[in-house]
Amino acid sequence: MALAKYLVTGAAGFIGRSIAAALLERGAGVRGVDNFATGKRSNLTGLDGMEFVEGDLADASVASRVCAGVEVIFHEAALPSVPRSVVDPVASNRACVEATLQLLVAAREAGVRRVVYAGSSSAYGDTPTLPKHEEMLPNPISPYAVAKLAGENYMRSFTRVYGLETVALRYFNVFGPYQDPTSQYSGVLAVFCRRMLAGEAPTIHGDGEQSRDFTFIQNTVEGNLLAAEAATVSGRVMNLATGERITLNRVVELLRELTGYDGPVNYGEPRAGDIRHSLADISLAKELLGYRPSVDFREGLRRTVEWYRRLGC
Ligand code: UD1
């Protein structure tokens, strides 16, 4: 096992395991940490070269142990989902804020060069301006959005106060292989893929005309790898997305084609804490990272459906 140069937090989760896999493919030494709150042991399959630590980053001793000797951290560990945070805001705060702070303290202590942080588009809230750009004032609505934004602010603070290099990437609705489709808090595309492949009706919250800038996981991974190396980005916050938005009604149409599902679609009440539209301006990541989304939404959706199909959903 190569000496770990990289630490991936939340390595048993969807995004963390995808970043870890890309690093291992490049022959890098990787350490992963996860407390299995939402991560799954099965997601570690195929990450054989990774050194793995089970533990909770809100525990200072775990944070300190996993930071030892590493150069770059990809901080993906969190408790995702807007509605989950509405039900239990304290748990969201512990997993997203306390754990992030402990990690930063430990990273600084260990002499880590850079922390790349998984921020969230939810920081923008439901302001009508589209696309969302980084100069806009944050306007978090849900406890989840508040917690992810607090983590982002801690990143900037640690750069300013202690000189630790940090980069915050605001993800926009990431989807793709390994996203858990089984929880009530799962992302909408994972849920719809699973249900429609199984011949079950998807349920749309509201009229389906809400839109999102869905981002295929490969784009997210590539943005992270660029952010780890780019010069002159320390202390910056930037959107990482596709730069296009699509409504849920249109998503369902595409999924009918890809899955062969021809049954009904249910429409329910709009979800509390939901925002209406989300679209990223990605020019800053293009400029500072040289980022380009290499997989468009349609192709990403096709690959995702194929993955769930192989999984036997
Ligand atoms: C939000 C963030 C996203 C973050 C994610 C973490 C925004 C714009 N996005 O995603 O960056 O990564 O939280 O969890 O704030 N829906 C249905 N039927 C379902 C499930 C969901 O209609 O079965 C709808 C939701 O009501 C919502 C949309 O699909 O309108 C997307 O929901 P979801 O996938 O949970 O993501 P966001 O809340 O948009």
Boltz pocket constraint, residues with backbone or C-beta under 6 A from the ligand:
constraints:
  - pocket:
      binder: B
      contacts: [[A, 80], [A, 81], [A, 82], [A, 119], [A, 120], [A, 121], [A, 122], [A, 123], [A, 171], [A, 172], [A, 173], [A, 174], [A, 185], [A, 186], [A, 187], [A, 188], [A, 189], [A, 191], [A, 203], [A, 204], [A, 205], [A, 206], [A, 210], [A, 212], [A, 248], [A, 270], [A, 271], [A, 274], [A, 275], [A, 277], [A, 278]]
      max_distance: 6.0
